[in-house]
Amino acid sequence: MPEEIKPNVTEASTEDAKLAAEEIASGEAKAPSVDMEADYQAAQQFSVSEVDRTGEGAKAAQDATAPEYQMPEPEEKKTEAQPTGDPADFQAMAQEIGSSNQAVTNVSDDLVQEALKKGQSK
């Protein structure tokens, strides 16, 4: 069932909308009508393409989204740490990790003062 649009001149957001609302209010222009049910039915016809109504649509989608290369299945590897109970094993591992960490340095007062000087604007 068509509904008639009744514009409000004071709520018009643009000059064109305000002009159109004034023309409708004065009777110079006819108010547009909207048939929601007919518009909805027409939209339903466009929501599915002709290709999708056949089996070709599913095949085209499958071909378009198929991966170009096949990925191998991931291999699961299970690792278990063998308990030794020997503290020397842990100490050796800790020394290896500690010696490889080069980010740790000694910070002196002179180094801090030099950094503060570099951070100041000239």
C-alpha positions as CSV (number, residue, x, y, z in Angstrom):
1,M,0.0,0.0,0.0
2,P,1.6,3.3,-1.1
3,E,2.4,5.8,1.6
4,E,2.4,9.6,1.0
5,I,5.5,11.4,2.2
6,K,4.7,14.6,4.2
7,P,7.9,16.7,4.4
8,N,8.4,19.2,7.2
9,V,9.9,22.5,6.0
10,T,11.6,23.2,9.4
11,E,13.3,19.7,9.4
12,A,14.8,20.0,5.8
13,S,18.5,19.5,5.9
14,T,19.5,21.2,2.6
15,E,18.2,24.1,0.6
16,D,16.9,21.8,-2.1
17,A,15.0,19.8,0.5
18,K,13.6,22.9,2.0
19,L,12.5,24.2,-1.4
20,A,10.8,20.9,-2.3
21,A,9.0,20.8,1.1
22,E,7.7,24.3,0.5
23,E,6.5,23.5,-3.0
24,I,4.7,20.4,-1.6
25,A,3.2,22.4,1.3
26,S,1.9,25.1,-1.1
27,G,0.5,22.6,-3.6
28,E,2.8,23.5,-6.4
29,A,4.3,20.0,-6.4
30,K,2.8,16.7,-5.8
31,A,4.0,14.8,-2.7
32,P,5.8,11.6,-3.7
33,S,4.4,8.2,-2.6
34,V,6.4,5.1,-1.6
35,D,5.1,1.6,-1.9
36,M,7.3,-0.3,0.5
37,E,5.8,-3.7,-0.3
38,A,6.3,-3.3,-4.0
39,D,9.9,-2.1,-3.5
40,Y,10.6,-5.0,-1.2
41,Q,9.2,-7.5,-3.8
42,A,11.3,-5.9,-6.5
43,A,14.4,-6.0,-4.4
44,Q,13.9,-9.8,-3.8
45,Q,14.1,-10.4,-7.5
46,F,17.5,-8.7,-7.6
47,S,18.9,-10.4,-4.5
48,V,19.8,-13.6,-6.4
49,S,21.5,-13.5,-9.8
50,E,20.5,-15.7,-12.7
51,V,23.8,-17.7,-12.4
52,D,23.1,-18.5,-8.7
53,R,19.7,-20.0,-9.7
54,T,21.6,-22.8,-11.5
55,G,24.4,-25.1,-10.5
56,E,26.8,-22.9,-12.4
57,G,26.9,-20.3,-9.6
58,A,28.2,-22.7,-7.0
59,K,30.8,-24.0,-9.4
60,A,32.0,-20.5,-10.3
61,A,32.2,-19.6,-6.6
62,Q,34.2,-22.8,-5.9
63,D,36.6,-22.0,-8.8
64,A,37.0,-18.4,-7.7
65,T,37.8,-19.2,-4.1
66,A,40.0,-22.3,-4.7
67,P,43.5,-21.9,-3.4
68,E,46.2,-21.6,-6.0
69,Y,48.6,-23.8,-4.1
70,Q,47.8,-26.8,-1.9
71,M,49.1,-26.5,1.6
72,P,50.6,-29.6,3.2
73,E,49.0,-30.8,6.4
74,P,51.0,-29.7,9.5
75,E,53.0,-32.3,11.2
76,E,52.6,-32.7,14.9
77,K,55.9,-33.1,16.8
78,K,55.8,-34.1,20.5
79,T,58.8,-33.1,22.5
80,E,59.4,-34.1,26.1
81,A,62.0,-32.8,28.4
82,Q,63.9,-35.6,30.0
83,P,64.2,-35.0,33.7
84,T,67.8,-35.3,34.8
85,G,67.7,-33.9,38.4
86,D,71.1,-32.4,37.8
87,P,71.3,-28.7,38.7
88,A,74.4,-28.3,36.5
89,D,72.3,-28.9,33.4
90,F,70.1,-25.9,34.3
91,Q,73.1,-23.7,35.2
92,A,74.7,-24.4,31.8
93,M,71.5,-23.5,30.0
94,A,71.1,-20.3,32.1
95,Q,74.6,-19.3,31.2
96,E,74.0,-19.8,27.5
97,I,70.9,-17.7,27.6
98,G,72.4,-15.0,29.8
99,S,75.5,-14.7,27.6
100,S,73.4,-14.3,24.4
101,N,71.4,-11.4,25.7
102,Q,73.2,-8.4,24.3
103,A,70.5,-5.8,25.3
104,V,71.6,-5.7,28.9
105,T,74.3,-3.1,29.5
106,N,75.7,-1.2,32.5
107,V,74.2,2.3,32.7
108,S,76.5,4.9,34.3
109,D,75.7,8.4,35.4
110,D,77.8,9.8,32.6
111,L,75.7,7.8,30.1
112,V,72.5,9.2,31.6
113,Q,73.8,12.8,31.5
114,E,74.9,12.3,27.8
115,A,71.4,11.0,26.9
116,L,69.8,14.0,28.7
117,K,72.0,16.4,26.7
118,K,71.0,14.8,23.4
119,G,67.4,15.0,24.3
120,Q,67.4,18.7,24.9
121,S,66.6,21.2,22.1
122,K,69.3,23.6,21.0
